[in-house]
Amino acid sequence: MIFTALHFKEVFPRFQDREPNYRYLPDHEEWDKVEKIAEVLQVINCATNIISGSEYPTANLYLTEVFRIKLILDEAVNSGPFFIKEMAAKMKLKFNKYWSECNLLMAIATVLDPRCKLTGLKMCFQQIYGQEATRNMTLVHQIMTEMYQEYVILSNEQEGSTSLSASGESSINSTMQSSNFSQTGWSIMINFVKNEEAVSALKSELETYLDEPKYFQREHDITSFSALEWWKVNRGKYRILSRMAADVLAIPISTVVSESTFSAGGRVIDTFRSSLSPTTVEALICGGDWLRVFYGLRNKSKVEDSSVEITLTI
């Protein structure tokens, strides 16, 4: 509403000339304040549209927008006019209280964005957490490594179960052909060596990803980049890490679309909806998304931004 009022700034004096009962015409100083407030709110509004998009954006987009909000609040507190400083100081106080603890999901998702990795995470953490940035960086790297090792173990178990039946016949033939050594001891040693080599190779997959150069693209393609699509294309190179990335990035970062974030209407969950099981709720949400994509309803529901020329006859 503020941006609309600024767009029609010149109309208000004309309206006062025609409407004698209109007594709330903003003066020059008030318009100046509105413009400065709009600069701050524009950043927050843009971040809200990205984070709470109706298409449920992937989790790697969250932290950079939080960083952007923190940046504009710091600038407003340090260099803004007095009334902006007062407003931004209150907002910053709540921001720091809410984001005092490191959000591991957002951080790991940022690292799994090939454009950011640990370098992008470091930039965001230094702005958001200040002196605690290094400690939080170490925590994220540790948790991410442990999480990756769980995927390595899970992958080895899945591969072991599928190869068990195939290896049974060959081991029997090997036993018949090589009866002059201890089959049990030899099998244990070979399996141990294979597992150690597999873990060692898979262990370096995460480090290989982090050490490789960031993925840079042409500037006009930044908004169209899909981290999930990138991992899908590179899953042959990162066999285990791509599974982990798909699971992390698929977690929705917001449960409320931007159109409803600041809605004055009630969003009350009735008794029937609150009694649904998590599995049923998940099925309804996923089914709704799939149907909208399948029938193309999502594109139709979007409201395209377009400039509209309005001619006022005075």
C-alpha positions, 0 to 999 in steps of 0.5 A: 500500500505504501508503494502504491501511495508513493506511485500516486504521490502527485494525485493527493493534492489534486484530490484535496482541491476537489474534496474539501473534507479531505484533511490528511494531505501528507506534507513534504517531510511526511512524504520523505519519511514514507520514502525512507521507510519504503526502502527498508520495507521493500527489501523485507517484502522482496525477501518474503516473496522469495522465501514464502513463494507459492511454489515452495522454493528450495531451502538454499534460498532462505539464508541469503534473504535472512542475510539481506534483511540483516544487512539492511537493518544494520545500515538503517541503524548505523546511517539512517535518519533518527526515526528510521534508526528507532524503527530499525533498532526495534526490528533488529532486536527481535531479529537477533533474538530470533536468529541467535541460534544457528539454523543448521537446515538453512546452513547445510542447504546453502552449502549444497548450493554449488554457487555458494558452498562454504564461501557463501555461508561464511559471508552470511554468517559473518553478517548475521552472527558476528563473532560467533560466525567461526564457531557456527561454521565449524558446527555446520561443517561437523554436522554436515560431515556426520550427516554425509557419513550416515548416507555413506553407511546407508548406501553401503547397506543397500548395495550389500543387500542387493549383492548378497544373492549374487555373491552367494553362488560365486563364493561357493565356487571359490570355496570348491576351487580354493580349499587350501586356505581358510575361507573364513579368515580370507573372506573377513579380510577381503570384506574389511579391505573393500569396506575401508576402500569404499568408505575412503572413496566415498568420504572424499566425495563431500570434500571434493565437492567443497574443494571444486570451484563454485558454479557460476552462470550468466547473470540473467540466469541467476533467478532461473537456477535450480539447485535440485536440477544441478544435483540431478545432472551431477548425480553421476559424479556425486552418487551419495552426496546428490541423494543427501542434497535432494533430501535436504533441498526438498524440505520446504522452508515455509508453510505459508505462502507470501500472499497469506503472510500479512493477510488480515483474514483468519486462518483458523485450523478447525477440529477436522483438519487438526486431527489429520495424521502427518501422512494424510497431510503430506499426501494432500499437500504433495497431491495438490502440488502434483496436480497443479503442475500436471494440469498447468494450474500453477502458471495460471494462478500466478499474477504477472507483474505488469505496469499499468498506465492509469490516466486521471481526468482532473 
